[in-house]
């Protein structure tokens, strides 16, 4: 135990731990330090004053990013129940100097492999290396998770986080009979721990762990070096505070680091470790955070399982009512709002059961585990489905923080925030459905805002049911704000100072680098949906230039449908679609001219893909309602239908499209059927033609007896061997019909057809010989009885 005369009082905490936070505040009141050092990025020291601002509402996060690469960034999340937040608030309330003491983010960002090309030598601004570091007074702990300080290097992409399965606290948890380190720490500290001896006990546990598991927290040599550098810089910051004349210095750090900060190696050794580290220029600001992103399930390494429950532990006054009763009252209110039965008797019995479970498990008060078990047993009657709702809205919570308007922002962020306020679209952490009426100017502006943000990579809104509401005045969006969107806006600021300019510039740049007509057609759709007037000309020119140069008919066909949709439904959104009509008409003409060549001499898989493009383009050209374009397109389909060189699947489909459009009459179609289903043709090619002609629609066979007879005759004239070979193809074709159509076709086949009977059908019938074929037919058709 260190002596009381030491100027350092180290408090090891768990990030986002309400028990630690409550005890820390009381300890600071008793200690009255003249300086507080907190684990965090030194670049953000100038941002500490905002913590006391009236508009600052946690959860929030310090965002530090490289100036020349905003994607290279770090988040330092803080909730109201985070010990670091409470320590900083205490310092501001008592006019006590506070500083961050972690390794500068400038070094951390530059040490990342992806930033290696951008690093520069760090300025040598270390404290006096010859100054000794006195022993600390009060030991501290970092009883957090496997990486108690992982929040110093958190990226918004949850997939970048490693699943910390080697939590050193698991060793203590196993000895105490708990499932894992998280449960052990919650039981002893967050849900129970208070008193002056808390930090002493935590420190003792951490010393034992560091002694027995010196590398237990790390997975590689790089991780070990990273932690060593961080702890060296923390000690240097402590030396600097002592040099600045402070006598009672409170040090708030992750508990895992406490034993390393208690030691006092030569200052020159720490200075040597830190000398010459690469650095990059950085900027810092505050950004809103959310409880879902504070939870460990989001991939946040230092996250907690139940932010909402921790807020309850922090804010609830046990003198007013037991915490379990107050929590169950919140549960009841939530369930009743969703029309789920939850009476007062339910709450009373659940509270009794939770108390009983807590007593049986030796707890002073029931924890979240006992309360959840009581909810499932008493309120949910064993059904765990309602727990998903409780978990999302209460245990994790849906709170989103707020930062003051005066916090430094890039102009693009400011424009986004102003637009959100003007249009009354408040960012929320929980997904919420918004229905927009595009006839309303405000809703139309909201739609344009959401489309602009999507172009910039900020998917705050996700369209729902776009396919079914495209031609109406209605749009349905699901809105869910994520903290990472702040970084995305900072990244997008290189495109422009406001949303319209940035979205236009990014879209125009993307169009310059793409050669796909479909992507260019979609870009025009985005331009019009987002009302980017300045981008209409460049994007349209790019599409026209690409269409005039490409010889790929597939691309031309694929671009027709999206452009036709834009032209048809533009009036719904008050769009100027004249330029779209000009581009669309040119593409239709070029696609028709090259259609026959594109359908000739191709493999079956390419024919299937081209079939889908032709069907979509055919429907789109019909919507265009231009007689000359329709005549030119029909002529192109006619060339395909008659050409011997064209793929048989596409020939059959072209014949069917022309028949449905009444360009071909019954006699012409019968002629084509007779020609393509002739016994002289290859049965496989004939079945492909039939597949294209039927086109997944049985109506033509049901309503035209003559065509049905021709198909029936073709099947009847097949020899046994060709019949067996093409049977799977025919079955595949007919399986595409709906159940009702297949039933009707079966009834049609079962009765006599008035069409002339084929000569082969007049052969004498030998029942005995016919019976011999039944087993083979049963096997072919899969009949078991």
GUZAMI-249250 format. One record per residue: residue in one letter; x negated, y, z of N, C-alpha, C in turn. Coordinates in steps of 0.2 Angstrom, whole numbers, plus 5000, padded with zeros to 4 digits. Layout:
% GUZAMI-249250
AXYZXYZXYZ/...
This chain:
% GUZAMI-249250
X499649945000500050005000499650065000/X499750114996499350174995499550225001/X499050265002499150315008499650365006/X499950395012500450455011500150515008/X499450525009499150585007499050594999/X499150544996499050544988499650594985/X499450634980499850674977500350644972/X500250574971500650544966501150494969/X501750504967502350464970502650424963/X502550364962502750334956503350294957/X503850304953504450274954504550234947/X504550164948504650124943505450114942/X505650124936506350114935506550074929/X507150054928507450024922507750074918/X507550084912507950124907508650114907/X509050164908509750164908510050124914/X509750124920509950094926510350134931/X510950134932511350174936511050174944/X510950104946510650094953510050134954/X509550124949508950164949509050234949/X509450264945509650334944509850364951/X510350324954510650354960510150354966/X509750304966509250304972508650354970/X508550364964507950414962508150484964/X508850504963509050564964508950574972/X509150534976509150534983508450544985/X507950504982507250504984506950574982/X507150594976506850664974507150714979/X507750714982507950764986507550764993/X507350704995506950695001506250715000/X505950694994505250714993505150784991/X505550814987505550884985504850894981/X504750854976504150864972504050934969/X503450954967503351014964503151004957/X503150944954503050924947503350854946/X503650844940503950784938503750764931/X503450704931503150674925503650614923/X503850614917504350564914504150534908/X504150474908503950434902504450454896/X504050484891504450514885503850544881/X504150574875503650604870503450674872/X502850684872502550754874502850804869/X502950784863503150834858503850864860/X504150834864504850864866504850904872/X504250924875504250964881504651024880/X504651054874504951114873505751114872/X505951044872506651034871507051024878/X506651024883506951004890507451054892/X507351114890507851164893508551154891/X508651114885509351104882509751054887/X509351014891509750964895510251004900/X510051064902510551094907511051134903/X511051134896511551174892512251144893/X512751194894513451174895513651124890/X513451134883513751094878513351024877/X512851014881512450954881512850894884/X513150844881513450794884513150724882/X512850684886512550624885513150574883/X512950514880512250494878512050534872/X511350554872511050594867510350554866/X509950574861509350544860508850604858/X508250604860507650644857507450604851/X507450644845507250614839506650654837/X506050614836505450644834505250604827/X505150644822505050614816504450654813/X504050614808503550644804503850704800/X503450754799503750814795503750794788/X503250754785503150744778503550674777/X503850644781504150574780504650564786/X505250594785505750594790505950524792/X505950474787506150414789505650374794/X505050404795504550384800504750414806/X505150384810505450424816505550384822/X505650414828505750374834506350404838/X506650364841507250384845507050374853/X507250414857507250404864507850424867/X508350364867509050374870509050394877/X509550424879509650444886510450444888/X510650414893511350414895511350454902/X511950474904512050514910511750474916/X511850404915511550364921510850334920/X510450364915509750354914509350384920/X508950354923508550384928508150444925/X507850434919507450494916507950554916/X508550544913508950604913509150634919/X509250594924509350624931508750654934/X508150634933507550664935507450724932/X507550734925507450794922508050844924/X508650824925509150874927508950894934/X508750854938508550874945507950924945/X507450914940506950964939507251034937/X507651034932507951094930508351134935/X508751094939509151124944508751154950/X508151124951507751144957507151194954/X507151204948506651244945505951214946/X505851154945505251114946505051094939/X504351114937504051094931504151024929/X504351004923504450934921504050924914/X503750864913503350854907503550784905/X503450774899503450704896502750674896/X502650614897501950584898501750534894/X502150504889502050444885501550464880/X501250414877500850424871501150474866/X500850524863501250564858501550524853/X502150544851502450514845501950524838/X501650584838501150594833500650534832/X500450504837499950454837500350384835/X500950374838501350314837501550314830/X501750364827502050364820501450354815/X500850384817500250374812499950304813/X500050274819499750204819500150154816/X500850174814501250124810500850104804/X500950044801500550024795500850064789/X501550074789501750114783501550184783/X501250214789501050284789500350284788/X499950234787499250234786498950284781/X499350294776499050334770499150414772/X499550424777499750494779499350514785/X498950474789498650494795498150544794/X497950584800497450624800497150624807/X496450644808496150634814496550674819/X496650644825496950684831496550734834/X496850794836496450844839496250814846/X495650834848495450804854495650854860/X496150844863496450894868496650854874/X496150804876496250764882496050814888/X496350794894496150824900495450814902/X495250844907494550834909494350764911/X493950734907493750664908493450644914/X493150694917492750674923493150684930/X493750704929494150714935494450644937/X494350624943494650564946495350564947/X495650504947496350494948496550464955/X496750504959496950484966497450424966/X497450384971497850334972498550354972/X499050324969499750344970500050334977/X500550364979500850354985501450304985/X501950314982502550264982502450224975/X502450164976502450114970503150124966/X503150104960503750104956503750044952/X504350034949504449974945504749994938/X504649944934504949944928505349884927/X505849874931506249814930506749824924/X506549824919507049834913507049764910/X506949764903507049704900506349684897/X506349634892505749614890505249664888/X505549714885505149774883505449834886/X505249844893505549894897505449964893/X505049974889504950044886504950034878/X505349994876505449984869505750044866/X506150084870506450144868506050194865/X505350184866504850234864504750224856/X505050164854504850154847505450114844/X506050154844506650124842506850154835/X506950104830507150124824507950114823/X508250154819508950144818509150074815/X508750044812508949984808508849924813/X509349894815509349844820508949784818/X508949774812508549714809507849714811/X507549784812506849784813506649764820/X507149754825507049744832506849664832/X506449654837506249584838506749554844/X506949494844507349474849506949454855/X506949494860506449484866506749424870/X506449364869506649304873506149294878/X505549334879505049314884505049374889/X505649384892505749434897505349414903/X504849454906504449424912504949424918/X505449464918505949454924506349384924/X506249354918506649284918506249234924/X505649254925505249204930505549224937/X505649284939506049304945506749274945/X507049284940507749264939507849184940/X507349154937507449074938507349054945/X506849094949506749074956507249094960/X507649144958508249164962508849134960/X508849094955509449054953509949094948/X509649144945510049184940509949154933/X510449174929510349144922509749174918/X509649244919509049274916508949334920/X508349374917508149434921508649484921/X509049494916509549544915510049534921/X510349474922510749464927510449474934/X509849454935509549454941509449534943/X509249574938509149644940509749684941/X510249664937510949694938511149684945/X511149614948511349594954510949634960/X510349634959509949664965509849734965/X509949764959509749844958510349884956/X510549864950511049914947511749914950/X511949854952512649844956512549844963/X511949844966511849834973511349874976/X510749884973510149914976510249984977/X510150004984510050074986509650074992/X509450134994509050135000508250154998/X507950175004507250195003506750145001/X506950085002506450025001506550004994/X506950024990507149994983506550004979/X506150054978505650064974505050024976/X504950024983504449984986504449904984/X505149884984505249814982505149804975/X505349844971505249844964504449844962/X504149884965503449884964503049824966/X503249794971502949734973503049674968/X503649674966503849624961503449634954/X503349694952503049714946502249694947/X502049704953501249694953501149614953/X501649574956501549504955501649484948/X502149514944502249494937501649514933/X501349574934500749594930500149554932/X500149534938499549484940499549414937/X500249394937500249324934500449324927/X500749374924500849374917500549434914/X499949444913499649504911499849524904/X499949474900500149484893500849454891/X501249444897501949414896502449454892/X502249514892502749564888502649564881/X502049544878501849564872501749494867/X501849504861501849454856501249454852/X500849504852500249504848499749554851/X499149554848498549594850498749664849/X499149684844499349754842499849774848/X500249734850500749754855500349774862/X499849724863499449734869499049804869/X498749814863498349874862498849934863/X499449934860499949984860500050004867/X500249954871500349964878499749994882/X499149974880498549994884498450074882/X498550094876498550164874499050204878/X499650184878500150214881500050234889/X499850174892499650184899499050224900/X498550224896497950264896498150344896/X498650354891498850424890499250444896/X499650404899500050424905499550444911/X499050404912498550414917498250484916/X498050494909497750564908498250624909/X498850614908499350664909499450674917/X499350624921499350624928498750664930/X498150654928497550694929497650764928/X497950774922498050844920498550884925/X499050854927499550884932499150894938/X498750854940498350864946497850924945/X497550924940497150984938497451054938/X498151044936498551114936498751134942/X498551094948498651124954499251094958/X499651044955500251014958499950974964/X500350974969500150924975500650874976/X501250874974501750814975502050804969/X501750754965501950734958502350674958/X502950684956503450624955503350594948/X503150534947503050494941503650444940/X504050454935504550414933504450374927/X504350314927504050274922504450204922/X504450164916504650104916504250054921/X504650014924504349984930503749934928/X503749914922503249864920502549904920/X502549974919501950014918501650034925/X502050024930501850044937501250024939/X501049954939500449934942499849964938/X499949974931499450004927499250074929/X499850114931499750184933499450194941/X499550134945499250134951498550134951/X498250094946497550094946497250154944/X496550164945496250224943495550204940/X495550184934494950174930494650234929/X493950234927493650304926493950344920/X494050404921494350444916494050444910/X493350434910493050424903493250364899/X493450314903493650254899494350264896/X494750304899495450314896495350364890/X494850414891494750464886494450424880/X494050374881493650344875494250304871/X494750274875495250234872495650284867/X495750344869496250384866495850434860/X495250434861494850474856494850454849/X495050504845495050484837495650444835/X496150444839496750414836497050454831/X497350414826497650454820498250494822/X498450544819499050584821499350604815/X499950624815500350654810500750714813/X500950764809501350814811502050794812/X502350814818502950794819503450854821/X504050844821504550884823505050844828/X505350884833505750854838506450894838/X506950854840507650884841508050834845/X508650864847509150814850509650794845/X509850734846510450714842510950674846/X511550674844512050634848511850554847/X512050524852511950454853512650424854/X512750354854513350324856513250264861/X513750244864513650184869513550124864/X513850114859513750044855512950044853/X512650104852511950104850511550104856/X511850114862511450104868511450034870/X511849994867511849924870511349874866/X511149824869510649784867510849744860/X511549734860511749704854511649744847/X511549804848511349844842510649834840/X510249794843509549784842509049834845/X509349874850508949924854508549884859/X507849884859507449844863507549854870/X507649914872507849934880508549944881/X508949914877509649924878509949884884/X510549904885510949864891511549834888/X511749784891512349744889512949784890/X513049824895513749854896513649924898/X513549974893513450044895514150074898/X514750044896515350074899515350054906/X515149994908515249974915514650014919/X514150024916513650064919513850134921/X514250164916514450234917514950224923/X515350174923515850164929515450164936/X514950124936514550114942514250184944/X514050224939513750284941514250334943/X514850344940515350394941515850374947/X515950314948516450294953516250304960/X516650334964516550344971516850284975/X516450244978516650184982517050204988/X517050264990517450294996518150294994/X518250304988518950314986519350254985/X519050204982519350134981518750094979/X518850024980518349974978518249984970/X517649974968517449984961517849934956/X517949874959518249824955519049844954/X519349874959520049894958520049954953/X519649994953519650054949519450024941/X519049984941518849954934519449914931/X519849874936520449844933520949884931/X521049944935521549994933521350024925/X520750024924520550044917520749994912/X520649934914520849874910521549874909/X521949884914522649884913522949934909/X522649994909522850054905522750034898/X522150004896521949984890522449934887/X522549874891522949824888523649844887/X523949894892524649914891524649964884/X524149994883524150044877524149994871/X523949934871524049884865524549844866/X525049854870525649814871525549744873/X525049734878524849674881525049674888/X525449624890525749624897525149624902/X525249674907524749674912525149714918/X525449674923525849704928525349724934/X525649764939525249774945525149714949/X525549664948525349594952524749564948/X524749574942524149544938523449584941/X523449644942522949684945522749664952/X523249654956523149634963522849574963/X523049524960522849454960522149444957/X522049484952521349484949520849514953/X521049564957520549594962520349554967/X520949514970520749464975520349414973/X520449384967520049334964519349354963/X519249414960518549444959518149454966/X518549474971518249484978518049414981/X518449364979518249294982517649264978/X517649274972517049254968516449284970/X516449354971515849384974515649364980/X516149344985515949324992515649254991/X515949214987515649144986514949144983/X514749194979514149204976513649244980/X513849264986513449304991513349374988/X513849404985513749474983514149524988/X513849574989514149624993514849654990/X514849654984515449674980515449634973/X516049624971516049584964515749624959/X515349594954515049624949515449614942/X515149634937515549634931515749554929/X515249514930515349444929515949414932/X516049434939516649404943517249444940/X517249504939517849534937518049514930/X517649494926517849474919518149404920/X517849364924518149294925518849304928/X518949344933519649354936520149384930/X519849424926520349454920520549394916/X520049354914520249294909520749254913/X520649234919521049184923521749214925/X521749274927522349304930522749344924/X522449384921522849434917522849394910/X522349364907522349344900522649264900/X522749234906522949164907522549124903/X521849134903521449084900521249104893/X521649154890521549174883520949224883/X520449204879519849254879519849304874/X520349304870520449354864520449424867/X520849444872520949514874520249534877/X519749494879519149514881518749544876/X518849534869518549564864518749634864/X519349654865519549724865519249754871/X519249724877518949754883518249764882/X517949714879517149724878517049784874/X517349794868517249844864517349914867/X517949924870518149984872518050004879/X517849954883517749974890517049954892/X516849884891516249864894515649894890/X515649894883515149934879515450004879/X516050024877516250094877516150124870/X516550174869516550204863516350284863/X515950294869515750364870515250384865/X515350444862514750474858514650544861/X513950554861513750624864513750684860/X513550734863513650804859513050844861/X512750884856512150924858512350994856/X512051044859512251114858512151134851/X512551184849512451214843511851244841/X511451264847510851304846510251254845/X510351184846509851144845509551144838/X508851144837508651154830508851094825/X509151114820509351074814509051094808/X509051044803508851064796509551094793/X509451134788510051164785510651114783/X510351054781510851004779511250984784/X510950974790511350954796511851004798/X511651064798512051124800512651124795/X512551114789513151114784513651054785/X513351004787513750944788514150954794/X513850974800514250994806514751044805/X514551094801515051144800515651124796/X515551074791516051044787516551004792/X516250964796516550924801517050964805/X516851024808517251064812517751094808/X517551124802518051154798518651114796/X518451044794518951004792519250954797/X519050974804519350934809519250864809/X518650844807518450774807517850764812/X518050744818517550734823517250674823/X516550664823516250604823516350564829/X516550494828516750454833516350384833/X516150354838515750294838516150234836/X516850244838517250184836517650194829/X517650134826517950144819518650164820/X518850214815519550234815519750244808/X520450234807520650234800520950304799/X520850334793521150394791521450394785/X522050414784522450414778522450484775/X522250494769522150564766522650564761/X523050624761523450644755523150694751/X522950674745522550714741522950774738/X523550784739523950844737523850894742/X523550874748523450924753522750954752/X522651014752521951044751521451024756/X521651014762521250994768521050924767/X521450884765521350814764520850804758/X521050834753520650834747519850854749/X519850904753519150924755518750874759/X519150844763518950784767518650734763/X519050714758518850664754518150684750/X518150744748517550764744516950764749/X517050784755516550774760516250704761/X516750664762516550594763516150564757/X516350584751516050554745515350584744/X515250644746514650684746514150644751/X514350634757513950604762513750534759/X514150494756514050424754513450434748/X513450484744512950494739512250504743/X512250534748511650544752511450494757/X511850434756511650374760511950384767/X512450424769512750434775513450394775/X513450334776514150294775514550304781/X514650364783515150384789515850354787/X516050364781516750334779516650284774/X517050234775517050174770517750174767/X517850174761518450174757518850104759/X519450104760519850044761520450044756/X520549984753521049984748521050024742/X520350044740520350084734520650064728/X520549994727520849964721521549974720/X521949974726522649974726522950044726/X522550094728522750164729522450214724/X522050184719521750224715522150274711/X522750254709523150304705523650334709/X523550344715524050374719523750434723/X524150474726523850534730523650514737/X523550444738523350424744522650394744/X522250404749521550374750521550354758/X521250294759521250264765520450254767/X520250284772519550284774519450254781/X518950214783518750194789518150234791/X518250274797517650314799517350294805/X516650284805516350264811515650294811/X515450344816514850384815514350344819/X513750334816513150304819512550354820/X512150354825511650404827511150404821/X511050344818510550344812510750394807/X511350414806511550464801511250534802/X511050554808510650614809509950604805/X509650554806509050544802509150544795/X509650504792509850504785509950574782/X510250624786510350684784509650724784/X509250714789508550744788508250724782/X508250654781507950634775508150664769/X508850674768509150694762509050774762/X508850804767508750874766508250894761/X507850854759507350864753507750884747/X508350854746508750864740509050934740/X509150964746509551034745509751054752/X509951114753510051144759510851134761/X511251114757511951104759512151034755/X512751014757512950944755513050944748/X513350994745513550994738512850994734/X512451034735511751044732511350984732/X511350954738510950894740511250834736/X511850824736512150764733512050774725/X512150834723512050844716511350824713/X510850854717510150844715509950764716/X510250734721510050664722510350624716/X510950634714511350594709511050614702/X510850674701510550684694509850654694/X509450654699508850624699508950544698/X509450514701509550444700509750424693/X510050474690510250464683509750464678/X509250504680508650504675508250444675/X508250404681507850344681508250284679/X508850284678509250224677509350214669/X509350154667509550144660510150104659/X510550084665511150054664511750094663/X512150084658512650124657513250124662/X513250064665513750054670513650094676/X512950104678512750144684512950214682/X512750234676512850304674513650324674/X514050274672514750284672515050294679/X514750254684514950254691514650324694/X514050344691513850414693514350464691/X514650464685515150514684515750514688/X515950454690516450444695516250474701/X515650464704515450494710515450574710/X515250594704515150674703515850704703/X516350674700517050694700517350684707/X517250634710517550624717517350664722/X516650684722516350724726516350794724/X516650814718516750884716516050914715/X515650884712514950914711514950944704/X515151004704515151044697514551044694/X514051064698513351074695513051004692/X513350954694513050884691513350864685/X513950884684514350864678513950864672/X513650914670513350924664512750874663/X512250874668511650834668511850754668/X512350734672512550664672512850644666/X513350684663513650674657513150664651/X512650714651512150714645511750644646/X511650624652511250564653511650504650/X512250504652512650444649512750454642/X512850504639512950514631512250494628/X511750514631511050494628510950424628/X511050394634510950324634511450284630/X512050304629512550274625512350274618/X512050334616511850334609511250294607/X510850274612510250244611510250164612/X510750144616510750074618511150034612/X510849974611511149924607511549874610/X511549874617511849824621512549834622/X512949794618513649804618513949784625/X513649744628513849724635513849784639/X513349824639513349884643513849934641/X513949944634514449984632515149964634/X515349904634515949874636516049884644/X515549874648515549874655515749944657/X515449994653515550064655516250094653/X516650054649517250084647517750084652/X517850034656518350034661518250084667/X517650094670517650144675517750214672/X517550234666517650294663518450304661/X518750254659519450254658519850274664/X519650234670519950254676519950324678/X519250354677519150424679519650464675/X519650454668520150494664520850484666/X521050424667521750414668521950444675/X521550444680521750464687521450524689/X521150564684520850624686521350674688/X521950674686522450724687522650724695/X522650664697522750654704522350694709/X521650694707521250734711521050804708/X521450824703521350894700520650894697/X520450844693519750844690519850864683/X519350894681519250914674518950854670/X519350814666519150754663519050754656/X519050814653518950824646518250794644/X517750814648517050794646517050714646/X517450684651517450614651517750584645/X518350614643518650584637518250584631/X517850634630517350634624516850584625/X516550574630516050514631516350454630/X516950444633517350374633517450354626/X517750404622517950394615517350374611/X516750404612516150384608515950314610/X515950294616515750224618516250174615/X516850194615517350144613517250124605/X517050184601516950174594516250134593/X515750144597515150114597515250034599/X515650024604515749954606516049914601/X516549944598516949914592516549894586/X516049944585515649924579515149864580/X514949864586514449804587514749744590/X515449744591515749684594515649624591/X515749614585515649554581514949524582/X514449564581513749544582513549524589/X513849554594513749534601514049474602/X514649454599514949384600514749334596/X514249344592513949284588513349264590/X513249194590512649164591512349164598/X512849164603512649174610512749114614/X512449104620512549044624513149054628/X513448994631514048994634514149034640/X513549044644513549084650513649154648/X513249174643513349244640514049254638/X514349204634515049214632515549224637/X515449194643515849204649515849274652/X515249294652515149364655515449414650/X515349404643515549454638516349454638/X516649394640517349384640517649434645/X517349434651517549484656517549554654/X516949574651516849644649517349664644/X517549614639518049624634518749634637/X518949594641519549594644519649664648/X519149684652519149744655519249804651/X518849804645518849854640519449864637/X519749804635520349804631520949834635/X520949814642521449854646521349924646/X520749944647520550014648520750054641/X520550024636520750064629521450064628/X521850014631522550024631522850084635/X522550094640522750154645522550224641/X522050214637521850284634522350314629/X522850264627523450294623523250334617/X522750314613522450344607522550304601/X523050314597523250274591522650254587/X522250304585521650284581521150244584/X520950254591520550214594520750144595/X521450134596521750074597521750034590/X521850064585521750034578521050004577/X520550054578519850034577519649974582/X519949974588519749914593520149854590/X520749854588521049794586520749764580/X520549814575520149784569519549744571/X519149774576518549744579518749674582/X519249664586519449604588519649554583/X520049584578520249534572519649504569/X519049544568518449524565518149464569/X518249474576517949414580518449354579/X519049364579519549304579519449264573/X519249294567519249264561518549234559/X518049264563517349244561517149174563/X516849144558516549074560515949074564/X515549134564514949134568515049154575/X515649184576515849204583515949144588/X515749154594515849104599516549084600/X516749024600517348994600517849024606/X517549024612517849054617518149124616/X517649164613517849234612518349244606/X518249194601518749194595519449184598/X519549134602520149114605520449174609/X520049204613520249254617520449314613/X520049334608520249384603520949374600/X521049314598521749294595522249304600/X522149284606522749294611522849374612/X522349414613522449484614522749514609/X522649494603522949524597523749504597/X523849444599524549414599524949454604/X524649464610524949494615525149564613/X524649594609524749664607525249674601/X525449614599525949614593525549634586/X524849624586524549634580524549574576/X524449514579524549454576525349434578/X525649404572526349374573526249304575/X526849274576526849194577526549154572/X526649174565526349134560525649144560/X525349204561524649204561524249164566/X524649164572524349134578524349054577/X524949034574525048964572524448944567/X524348984562523748974558523148964561/X522949004566522349004569522348944574/X522848924577522948864581522748804577/X523048794571522948744567522248734564/X521948794563521348794560520848774565/X520848804571520348794577520448724581/X521048704581521248634584521248584579/X521048584573521048534568520648474571/X520848414569520448354571519748354568/X519648394563519048394560518548434564/X518748474568518348514572518048474578/X517448494581517148474587517648484592/X517848424596518348434601518048484607/X517448484608517248534613517348604611/X517148614605517248684602518048704602/X518448654600519148664600519448684607/X519148644612519348654619519148724622/X518548744620518348814621518748864618/X518948854612519448904609520048904612/X520348844614520948844618520948884625/X520348874628520248904634520248984633/X519949004628519949074627520649104625/X521049064621521649084619522149084624/X522149034629522649034634522449084639/X521849104640521649164644521949164651/X521949104654522249094661522949124662/X523349114656524049134656524449084652/X524949054655525349004652525949024649/X526049094649526749114646526749104639/X526249104635526249104628526449034626/X526348984630526548914629527248894631/X527448934636528148924639528648954635/X528449004631528949044628528949034620/X528449004618528348984610528348914609/X528948884607528948814606528448784601/X528448824596527948804590527248804592/X527048854596526348844598526248794603/X526748774607526648724612526648654608/X526948644603526948584598526248584595/X525948634593525348634590524848604595/X524848634601524348614606524448534608/X525148524608525348454610525048404605/X525148424598524948384593524148374593/X523848424594523148424594522848374600/X523148374605522948324611523148254608/X523748244605523948174603523548144598/X523248184594522848164588522148144590/X521948164596521248154598521148074599/X520548054597520347984598520147974605/X520147914608519947904615519347934617/X518847924614518147944616518148024616/X518348064611518348134612518848154617/X519448124618519848144623519548144630/X519248084631518948084638518348134639/X518048154634517448204634517748274635/X518348294632518548354633519048364638/X519248304641519748314647519648354652/X518948354655518848404661518848474659/X518748494652518748564650519448584650/X519948534647520648554647520948564654/X520748514658521048524665520748584668/X520148604667519948664670520348724667/X520448724661520848774658521548784661/X521948724662522548724664522548734672/X522048724675522048734683521948814684/X521848854679521848924680522548954681/X523048914678523748934679523948934686/X524448974688524748974694525148914695/X525348894701525748834702526348834699/X526748884699527348884695527348874688/X526748904685526648894677526548824676/X526148794680525948724679526548674680/X526948694685527548654685528048654679/X528048714677528548724671528248694665/X527548694664527248654658527348584659/X527348554665527448484666528148464664/X528648514666529348494664529448494657/X529048544653529148554646528848494643/X528248464645527948404643528348344644/X528848344649529248284650529848274646/X530048334643530648324639530448324631/X530948304627530848314620530748384617/X530248394613530148454610530448454603/X530848514601531148514595530748514589/X530148534590529648534584529548464581/X529348464574529248404571528748354575/X528948294575528548244578527948224573/X527348224576526748204572526848134570/X526648114564526748054561526447994565/X525848004569525547954573526047934579/X526547984580526947964586527547924584/X527547904577528147864575527847784574/X527347774577527047704577527447664581/X527547594580527947554584527647544591/X528047544596527847544603527847474605/X527247454608527047394611526947404619/X527447384622527447404630526947364633/X526847304631526347264634525647284633/X525447304627524847334626524747404629/X525247444630525247514633525047504640/X525347444643525247444650524447424652/X524147404647523447384648523047454649/X523247504646522947574647523047604653/X523547584657523747624663523147634668/X522847574669522247584674521747634672/X521547634666521047684664521347754664/X521947764662522247834663522347854670/X522447804675522547824682521847844685/X521347814682520647834685520447904682/X520647914676520447974673520848034676/X521448024678521848074681521848074688/X521448034691521448024699522048004702/X522447964699523047934702522847874706/X523047874713522947824717523447774718/X524047794716524647754718525147754712/
